[in-house]
Amino acid sequence: MTYPNNHHVVGRTAIPWEDRPKNNHNVLWRSAHNPIIDHDHIPSSNSIFNSAVVPFKDGFAGVFRADNKTRRMQLHVGHSTDGVNWEIGHERIRFVAHDERTEEISNFEYAYDPRVVWLEERYYIMWCNGYHGPTIGIGYTFDFETFYQMENAFLPFNRNGVLFPRKINGAYALLSRPSDSGHTPFGDIYYSESPDMTYWGRHRFVMGATSGWQATKIGAGPIPIETDEGWLLIYHGVLNSCNGFVYSFGAALLDLDQPWKVIARGEPYLLAPQAPYERVGDVPNVAFPCAALHDPTSGKLAIYYGAADTSVCLAFGMVDDIVSFVKNNSRL
């Protein structure tokens, strides 16, 4: 299988990687060092989870969800030479208004569950932004020092905003999950496009909740990965158990030119909360993916996910294996 060879995808440093453990036959396997970022990694944090990582310069940079000890949801910047050991800023990111009109919506309420993508000479950040309820905030940075906030993509209520890493048919492309103001008991994935990253329209249904581990709601995870089989989308799904929500993640393939059209969708999950650090924490039974580092030369994939809304963890796999798993276990 071939992949676009973009040096911003890989950077100059090898992505984090651990070989598959002996006698492990799963498509994905967990890092032996999980959690790689614990809840109290910085003095102010109650928990650090659901965070986004990209290659940057000779290492990696990221935007991290770090809820503080008042339990306010906010974003912090982080840097790493190896993608595993992180220095995370002690103060939250303070966005500068992109333009004069944006200033009137830039009063901080809360921010959580970021994604980051390199696109057209800058790093775009998407997050769940508090603006009279949760919606999709969009901003950007050139250097992970100064961050600019743009217009929100949508009215409340919406979550899980994920940009594609290139324009599709001349338009910016975004996945999201319309929702409600609370701990949403429903949710499907939709596609939207924009000519200018400000005005979003041409909304299309992509896929919805089905059964089992993804019976209650679903949402896009890391930035989609372009392969010659289609866009590989890692996404989370939620089961409403007798003890509350259970968050797992799986994968689907979307059409390259019309990403609202699903080519294949894996019926079994790729990873469910089964390790102790995924089952025990502030919100038990959560494995929530927000970022993935892909090496197109080797096909290796390192997935960053939040565990139990408490810590950051890593899982590993091969893109070809995931694509084969989706195609061989598809149910649309």
N, C-alpha and C positions, 0 to 999 in steps of 0.2 A: 504494500500500500504506500502511496506517496502523499506528501503533505507539503503545503507552502513552506518555503525555507525563509523565514523572517528572523533576522538576528535579534530582534526585540523579544521574540518568543523565548529564546534560549539564553540570551545574554552571553557574557564571556566566562561565566562560571557554571560548572556542571550543576544540574538541578539536584536537590536532595534525592538520595536513592538508597534503598536497602534491598538486597536480593530476596527473592521469595523464600520463606522459611521451609526447611525440609518437611515433607509430608503435608504441606499446605497446598490444597488444590483449588482454592477459591480464586475468582477472577481478580479480586483486590486483597491485599494483605496490609495489616496495620504496622506502623513503625514500632520497633521494640523500645523506643524511647518515649512513647506517648505517656502523658501529654507533653508536647514539646514546649508549650507555654502554659504555666499554671495560673490559677486565679489571682494570685497575689504577686505577679511578676513585677509590678511597679507599686510604690507605696500607696497610691490613691485607689487602687483597683479592688473591687469586690470580686470581679470576674472578668476574664478576657476570652472571647470566643467569636465565632461567626465573622471571620476576618479575611481580608483580601491581600494577595501577594503577587508581585510581578518582578521580572528581572530588571535590574537598574544598575547602570555603570558596571563595576566589577563584582557585583553581588546582587542583592535583592532589596526591595523596599516594599512596604505594605501599609495598608490602612486597617487599623484594628479596632474592633468594638471592645471598649473597656468601660464597663459600667462601674461608676465610682461608689464610694461607701455611703453616699446618700441614695444609691441605686438609680442615679440618673444615667441614661443611656447616651453615650458619646463616642466620638472617634478620635483615635490617637495615631500618630505616624510612627513607623518602625523601620529599622535598617538591620541588615544581616549580611555577613560575608558568605554564609553557606546555606541559608534558608532554613536553618534549624535553631541556631542560637541568635536571639534577637535582642536588640536594644530598642526599647519603646519609650517614646517621649512621655514625660510625666504630666504634661498639660494637654488638654484636648486641642484638636485642630480648630483654628478660628478662621473661617472662610472670609475672604475679601469679596465684596460684591463684584461680579463680572462687569456690570455697567450700572448707570445711575438708576435705572428702573428696577433693577434687581435688589437694590438696597431696601426697598419697602417690604420685601418678604424675607429678609435675611436675619430676622430676630431668632435666636436659637431657642428651640423648644426641646428637641431631642434628636438623636441620630443613631442609627444602628444598622447592622447587617450590610456592610459595604461590599461592592465589587469594584475592581479596577481593571482597565484595559488600555493598552497602547493603541492609539488611533490617530492618524494624521498629525504626527509630530508633537503629541502631548499625551499625557495619561489622564483619561477620564475616570472620574469616580462617580458611582451611583450608590445611593443609600436610601434607607427608609427615613424620610425627613418629616419631622413634626411641623405641620402647618395646618392648624385646626383639625388635627387628625393625621394619620400616617399617609404620606404620598411618596412619590419617587423624586428625590433630590438628585441633581446632576451638577457636577463641578469638574474642575481639572487642575492639574499642576504640571509644571515643566521640570521641577527639581525636587519635589517632596519637601520643600521648605515653605513656599508660598502656595496657598490653595485658593482657587477662585470658585465662587458659587454662581451658577446660572439659574435660569427659571426652572421651577419644578416642572416635570414632564406632564403631570396629570393633576386633576382635582383629587382631594381625598375621596375615597380611601383606596390605597394601593400599596403593594409591597413587592419585594423581589424583582427590582429593576436590573436587567442584565443586557448590556450592549453587545452586539456582534462586533468582532474585531476588524471589520471592514464594511464599507458601504455595500448595499445589495441593490442592484438595479438603479444605481445613482442616488440612493437614499440611505440615511442613517437608519439602523434597525435595532429594535429594542423589544425584549420580552418582559412581561410584568404579570402580576396577579392581582386583579381587582379584588377588593375585600370589603370589610366593614371596619368599624371603629374599635372593635374589641379583639379578643383572642379568637380570630376568625374560624368558625366551624365549617367553612367551605372554601373553595378556591380552585380556579383553573388557570392555565397558562394562555396568555394572549400575545399576539405580535402587533407592533405598531411601527410606523416609519415616519421620518421627518426629513425635510430638505435642508434644515438649518440647525438642528439640535434644540430648537425652541418650540416649534409648533408640530404637534404629533397627531397623526391621523391614520386613515386606512387601516383601522384596527381589524384584526383577524383572529378567530379562535384557533388555537393550536391543538391543545388536548386537555382533557379534564380528568378528574378523579375517577377511579374505576372500582377496584375491589382490593381486599387484603391490605398489604402494607401501604397502599396509596388510595384507600377508600374514602377518606375524608376530604383531603385537599392535597394539591401539589404546587410546586414552585420551582422556577429555574434556579440553578446553582451557579457553578463557575461559568466564565466566558465560554461560549460554544467553540469547539475545536473543528476546524475545517479539514475534512478528509475527502478522498475521492469517492467515498461511499455516501457522503452527505455531511451535514453539521452534526457532530457528536455532542449531544446535550446531556450533561449530568444534572439530575434534578432530584429534589427531595419529595417524599410522599409521607402522608400522615395517616395513621390508623388510630381510631378512637376506641381505646381499650376500656375495660371496666375500671382501670386505674388512671385514666387520662390519655392524652395524646402520646403517640410513639412516632418519632421521626426517623425514617430510614432514607437511603438514597439509591437510585437506579439510573438508567440511561435510556436514551432514545436517539434515533437518527432522523434529521429533518432535511428536506429538500434544499439543495444549495441555492437555487434561484427563487424558490417560493417556500421560505422556512416555516410557514404556517401549515405546510403539508407534511405529515408524519410518514416517513418511509417504513420505520420499524420501531417497536417499543418493547423493551424487555419486560416480561411479566414478573419474573423474580427480582428481588432487590439485589444490589451489588454489595451493600453493607448496611447492617442493622445494628442498633445499640445493644451489644452483647458483652463488651468489655466492661469491667467495673467502673472505669472513669466515664463511660457513656451512660451507665445506668444510675449512677449516684452523683448528685450535684444539685445546683439550684433548681433546675428543671429536669427531673429524671427522664431517662429513655429518649435521648436526643443524639442523633448524628446528622449534622447540618452542614453540607458542603457549600463553600463560598468562593474557592479559588482552586486553580490547578496549574501547575507548571508542566509544560510539555516540551520534550526534546524531540523534534521532528526527525533527527538523524537516526536515533535508536528506537523511537516510538515509546520511550518511557514516559510515564505520567505520575506526578506527585500531587495528590489531592489534599488540600487543607480543609479541615472541617471542625466545626464546633462540637464539643462533647458536653452533654448535660447542661448547656447554657452556662458553662463554668470555665472551660479550658479549650486550648487549640491543639488539634491532633493532626497526624499525617497518615495517609494510606497510599499504597503504591500499586501500580498495575501497568500493563502494556496496552496502548491504544488499539492495536490490532485484535487483541484478545477481547477487549470490551466491545468492539464493533461486532466481532463474531458472536459473542454472547447475546447481544441485542438481536441480531438477525436470526440466530438459532432458537431464541426463546421469545419471539415476538408475538404479541397479541394486540391487535388494534381495536 
